[in-house]
Amino acid sequence: MDILNTYPGDQDGRQIYTPPTGPPQTDRIPPAVYEAMGEEQIVEMFYAFYERLAESSIAHMFPKSEKNRKVAAEKNASMFVFLFGGPHLFQQRHGPPMMRARHLPFIIDEAARQEWLRCFKDTLDEAPELFNMPAEHVEAVWKFVYDFSGWMVNTQEE
């Protein structure tokens, strides 16, 4: 059964969808990813990702100015530094992740998820060559983002 809640910050009383399976339980991304890439290359990868998002059909959910996109990319990259086996940069800089709660103001349906995934996949495909991601770990990263992105969906398509 789907769980629906009203998001208190929404003037229209939007109903929030919560996936019935809860947060994904997925394999950890090998720390070799962080060891090979380091923080700098992870940040560069997220700059590229956010530039793709800026040109996508979900661009309205992301900062419009290049400066603000870079700030958002750096914040997202700090989460992935940890996920890739590095230090807890996101927690140190921004507090507890609470990723689902942070995304509730945005309408994220399956179509938006698929567009986000397309942009991520395009960036991930070039990550071994451009950002020094070990090619043998690309699939583990993809599995994580694919599974986790399902948890971010908060609106059912009608």
The 8 nearest C-alpha neighbors of each residue, nearest first, counted from 0:
[[1, 2, 19, 18, 3, 20, 17, 16],
 [2, 0, 19, 3, 17, 18, 16, 20],
 [1, 3, 17, 16, 0, 4, 19, 18],
 [4, 2, 16, 15, 14, 1, 17, 5],
 [5, 3, 15, 14, 6, 2, 16, 17],
 [4, 6, 14, 15, 12, 13, 7, 3],
 [5, 7, 8, 9, 13, 15, 4, 14],
 [6, 8, 9, 5, 12, 10, 13, 4],
 [9, 7, 6, 10, 104, 12, 5, 11],
 [10, 8, 11, 12, 7, 6, 13, 104],
 [9, 11, 12, 8, 13, 7, 6, 5],
 [10, 12, 9, 13, 8, 14, 6, 5],
 [13, 11, 9, 10, 5, 14, 6, 7],
 [14, 12, 11, 5, 9, 6, 15, 10],
 [13, 15, 5, 4, 3, 12, 16, 6],
 [16, 14, 4, 3, 153, 5, 154, 6],
 [15, 17, 153, 3, 154, 2, 155, 14],
 [16, 18, 2, 153, 19, 3, 15, 1],
 [19, 17, 20, 21, 150, 16, 1, 152],
 [18, 20, 21, 1, 17, 0, 2, 16],
 [19, 21, 18, 22, 23, 150, 17, 1],
 [22, 20, 19, 18, 23, 150, 17, 24],
 [23, 21, 150, 24, 20, 147, 18, 149],
 [24, 22, 25, 147, 146, 21, 150, 20],
 [23, 25, 22, 26, 146, 147, 21, 143],
 [26, 24, 23, 143, 27, 146, 142, 147],
 [25, 27, 28, 24, 143, 139, 142, 29],
 [26, 28, 29, 25, 82, 143, 139, 83],
 [27, 29, 83, 139, 140, 30, 26, 82],
 [28, 30, 31, 32, 27, 83, 84, 136],
 [31, 29, 84, 32, 33, 83, 34, 28],
 [30, 32, 34, 29, 33, 35, 84, 83],
 [31, 33, 30, 35, 34, 83, 132, 29],
 [34, 32, 83, 37, 36, 84, 35, 30],
 [33, 35, 31, 32, 36, 37, 30, 84],
 [36, 34, 32, 33, 31, 37, 131, 132],
 [37, 35, 33, 40, 131, 132, 34, 32],
 [38, 36, 33, 39, 34, 40, 35, 41],
 [37, 39, 41, 40, 42, 80, 36, 33],
 [40, 38, 42, 41, 37, 43, 36, 44],
 [39, 41, 43, 130, 36, 42, 38, 37],
 [42, 40, 44, 38, 43, 39, 76, 36],
 [41, 43, 45, 39, 76, 40, 44, 73],
 [44, 42, 40, 46, 45, 41, 39, 47],
 [43, 45, 41, 47, 42, 46, 40, 130],
 [46, 44, 48, 42, 72, 47, 43, 76],
 [45, 47, 43, 49, 48, 44, 72, 69],
 [48, 46, 50, 44, 45, 49, 43, 51],
 [47, 49, 45, 51, 50, 46, 122, 119],
 [50, 48, 52, 46, 51, 47, 45, 53],
 [49, 51, 53, 47, 52, 48, 46, 54],
 [52, 50, 48, 49, 54, 53, 118, 55],
 [51, 53, 49, 55, 54, 50, 58, 118],
 [54, 52, 58, 50, 51, 55, 49, 61],
 [55, 53, 51, 52, 58, 50, 56, 57],
 [56, 54, 52, 58, 57, 53, 51, 114],
 [55, 57, 58, 54, 114, 59, 52, 111],
 [58, 56, 55, 59, 60, 111, 52, 114],
 [57, 59, 53, 55, 60, 61, 52, 56],
 [58, 60, 57, 61, 62, 63, 56, 53],
 [61, 59, 58, 57, 105, 62, 106, 52],
 [62, 60, 58, 59, 63, 53, 68, 52],
 [63, 61, 68, 67, 64, 60, 71, 59],
 [62, 64, 61, 65, 68, 67, 53, 59],
 [65, 63, 67, 66, 62, 68, 69, 61],
 [64, 66, 68, 67, 69, 63, 62, 50],
 [65, 67, 69, 64, 68, 70, 62, 63],
 [68, 66, 70, 69, 64, 65, 62, 71],
 [69, 67, 65, 71, 62, 70, 66, 72],
 [68, 70, 72, 66, 67, 71, 73, 65],
 [69, 71, 67, 73, 68, 72, 74, 66],
 [72, 70, 68, 74, 69, 73, 75, 67],
 [73, 71, 69, 75, 45, 74, 70, 46],
 [72, 74, 76, 70, 71, 75, 42, 69],
 [75, 73, 71, 77, 72, 76, 70, 78],
 [76, 74, 72, 78, 77, 73, 71, 79],
 [75, 77, 73, 79, 42, 78, 74, 72],
 [76, 78, 89, 80, 88, 74, 75, 79],
 [79, 77, 89, 76, 75, 80, 81, 82],
 [78, 80, 82, 76, 81, 77, 83, 75],
 [81, 79, 85, 77, 83, 78, 82, 76],
 [80, 82, 85, 87, 79, 84, 86, 83],
 [83, 81, 79, 84, 80, 78, 28, 85],
 [84, 82, 33, 80, 81, 32, 30, 28],
 [85, 83, 30, 81, 33, 82, 80, 29],
 [84, 86, 81, 80, 33, 83, 87, 30],
 [85, 87, 81, 88, 80, 84, 89, 77],
 [88, 86, 81, 90, 89, 91, 85, 80],
 [89, 87, 91, 77, 90, 86, 92, 78],
 [90, 88, 77, 78, 92, 91, 93, 87],
 [89, 91, 94, 95, 93, 88, 92, 87],
 [92, 90, 88, 89, 93, 94, 87, 95],
 [93, 91, 89, 90, 88, 94, 77, 74],
 [92, 94, 90, 89, 91, 95, 96, 88],
 [93, 95, 90, 91, 92, 96, 89, 97],
 [94, 96, 90, 97, 93, 89, 91, 98],
 [95, 97, 98, 94, 90, 89, 93, 78],
 [98, 96, 100, 99, 95, 101, 94, 102],
 [99, 97, 101, 96, 100, 102, 151, 95],
 [98, 100, 102, 101, 151, 97, 103, 150],
 [99, 101, 103, 102, 97, 98, 104, 96],
 [102, 100, 98, 99, 103, 97, 104, 96],
 [101, 103, 99, 100, 104, 105, 98, 151],
 [104, 102, 105, 100, 101, 99, 153, 106],
 [103, 105, 102, 106, 101, 8, 9, 6],
 [106, 104, 103, 102, 107, 60, 153, 101],
 [105, 107, 154, 108, 153, 104, 103, 152],
 [108, 106, 152, 153, 111, 154, 105, 112],
 [107, 109, 154, 111, 152, 110, 155, 156],
 [108, 110, 112, 111, 113, 152, 107, 156],
 [109, 111, 113, 112, 108, 114, 107, 156],
 [112, 110, 114, 108, 113, 109, 107, 115],
 [111, 113, 109, 115, 110, 114, 116, 108],
 [112, 114, 116, 110, 115, 111, 117, 109],
 [113, 115, 117, 111, 116, 112, 110, 118],
 [116, 114, 112, 118, 113, 117, 111, 119],
 [115, 117, 113, 119, 114, 118, 120, 112],
 [118, 116, 114, 120, 115, 119, 113, 121],
 [119, 117, 121, 115, 116, 120, 51, 52],
 [118, 120, 116, 122, 117, 121, 123, 48],
 [121, 119, 123, 117, 122, 118, 116, 124],
 [120, 122, 124, 118, 119, 123, 117, 125],
 [123, 121, 119, 120, 124, 125, 48, 126],
 [122, 124, 126, 120, 125, 121, 119, 137],
 [125, 123, 121, 122, 126, 120, 127, 137],
 [124, 126, 123, 122, 128, 127, 129, 121],
 [125, 127, 123, 130, 129, 132, 128, 124],
 [128, 126, 132, 131, 134, 133, 125, 130],
 [127, 129, 126, 125, 131, 130, 132, 124],
 [128, 130, 126, 127, 125, 131, 44, 132],
 [131, 129, 126, 40, 132, 127, 128, 44],
 [130, 132, 127, 36, 128, 129, 133, 126],
 [133, 131, 127, 126, 130, 36, 32, 134],
 [132, 134, 135, 136, 127, 32, 131, 35],
 [135, 133, 136, 137, 127, 132, 126, 138],
 [134, 136, 133, 137, 138, 139, 132, 127],
 [137, 135, 139, 134, 138, 133, 140, 32],
 [138, 136, 140, 134, 139, 135, 141, 133],
 [137, 139, 141, 140, 136, 142, 135, 134],
 [140, 138, 142, 136, 141, 137, 28, 143],
 [141, 139, 143, 137, 138, 142, 28, 144],
 [140, 142, 138, 144, 143, 139, 145, 137],
 [143, 141, 139, 145, 140, 144, 146, 138],
 [142, 144, 140, 146, 141, 145, 147, 139],
 [145, 143, 147, 141, 146, 142, 148, 140],
 [144, 146, 142, 148, 143, 147, 141, 149],
 [147, 145, 143, 144, 149, 148, 23, 142],
 [148, 146, 144, 149, 150, 145, 23, 143],
 [147, 149, 151, 150, 145, 146, 144, 112],
 [150, 148, 147, 151, 146, 152, 145, 112],
 [149, 151, 148, 147, 152, 22, 18, 21],
 [150, 152, 148, 149, 99, 153, 147, 107],
 [153, 151, 107, 108, 150, 149, 154, 109],
 [152, 154, 16, 15, 107, 17, 151, 108],
 [155, 153, 108, 16, 107, 15, 152, 106],
 [156, 154, 108, 16, 157, 153, 109, 152],
 [157, 155, 108, 154, 109, 110, 107, 153],
 [156, 155, 154, 108, 109, 110, 16, 14]]
